[in-house]
Amino acid sequence: MRPIEGVLSTYTDAQLSDLKSLDFTRWVSCLCVCQSPYDAADRFVSRWPASLHVAQVRKHAHELISKSAVNPGTVADPAWAAPLAAIKPMAAGFIELNNRTTVLGRLMPYAQRVPFQTSVPIRMSGGTFKWIGEGSSKPVGNMAFRSVSLGVKKAGGVLAVSQELAKLEMPGSDVAMRDAMNSDLADYLDQQFCDPAITATSERPASITNQSPSIGSVGTDATAAKKDFQALLGAFLQANPRARAIALLTTPGTAVAYANALTATTCGWNGGVLNGVTVITGNTGPRAIMLDPTALVLADSGEIAVSVSTQATLEYQDAPTSPLSAAVVLVNLWQANLIGLRAERFLNYQLAKANAVVYLTQTYQ
């Protein structure tokens, strides 16, 4: 079905997000193989004439003709990205897809959203209320606040793809490229969000489990899984008797183990509900994390910056050497017929209170 105005109402929000994220991937691919943003827009229109954003791209492509010389290569460059308004909804669709994939993204509806670099008061405790008789004095309580300011942080990486794949000439290659970009970023964000070893630095926020209390597991079989879940829930409720919401973050395998142990049909590998607790699965590592998601303070630009290069030289390592030495093996993208896509997402987070998270480390058989 052609996604033109008049039939968009037939799509669900998730389907629209998928269409937008595909257009974002297609736009990036056009940047990879074209010499200018105008050529990229022209290629986009000719290759995907039934695209969701073809009208916007066609309109703004002509506006680019009258622009002065511009530098190709990054969708974040205001020298030419700003005039192409179609980029923003495409990028927003990719962010929506990433949010549906990550643990952090699925917690966002519960979190306290704040702007970057702004001091925001966070309520730590409430006032005092009682029944009052006629003519009696009203109780006075002190609400406790603390200030939170989240600086700008960014998570990013480089994905090297062949020029053949970047052209998206084969059916399904646009989906493959989009999913590769999304899954790599999602796995990294989940790991950074959940791993207790991730401490706060000038470049990154601490994980939600860093310095949070933990409890021990009693074993690896089904009986142990049931006891562990009950113990984790009990420890969390003891630390958070007035929690406004409860979420369990864990791997698909652990979610299935808990569901089997509790004979629950409302939870599976993709999450669900266990004893009234919302279960979210992802790359959490060998642990089960229970938290009050309303205690999560989050700053998110809602944007992603992608830069493209065919000339860069890369070290193919997830932990690149710094500074470089003679022993480092480098690969030139031009020589290897590859294209490098560098994606960066701007976000930061922290917990309003330390005891809002309790976790347990275990893998079940």
Secondary structure, DSSP 8 states (H G I E B T S, - for coil): ----TTTGGGS-HHHHHHHHHHHHHHHHHHHHH-SSHHHHHHHHHHH-TT-TTHHHHHHHHHHHHTS-----SBTT-TTTTTT-TTHHHHHHHHHHHHHHHSHHHHHTTTSEE--TT--EEEEEE--------TT--------EEEEE-----EEEEEEEEEHHHHTT-STTHHHHHHHHHHHHHHHHHHHHHH-TT----SSS---TTTT--EE----SSHHHHHHHHHHHHHHHHHH-TT-S--EEEE-HHHHHHHHHHTT-SSEETTEEEETTEEEEESS--SEEEEE-GGGEEEEEEEEEEEEEESS-EE---SS--SS--TT---EETTTTTEEEEEEEEEEEEEESSGGGEEEEE----
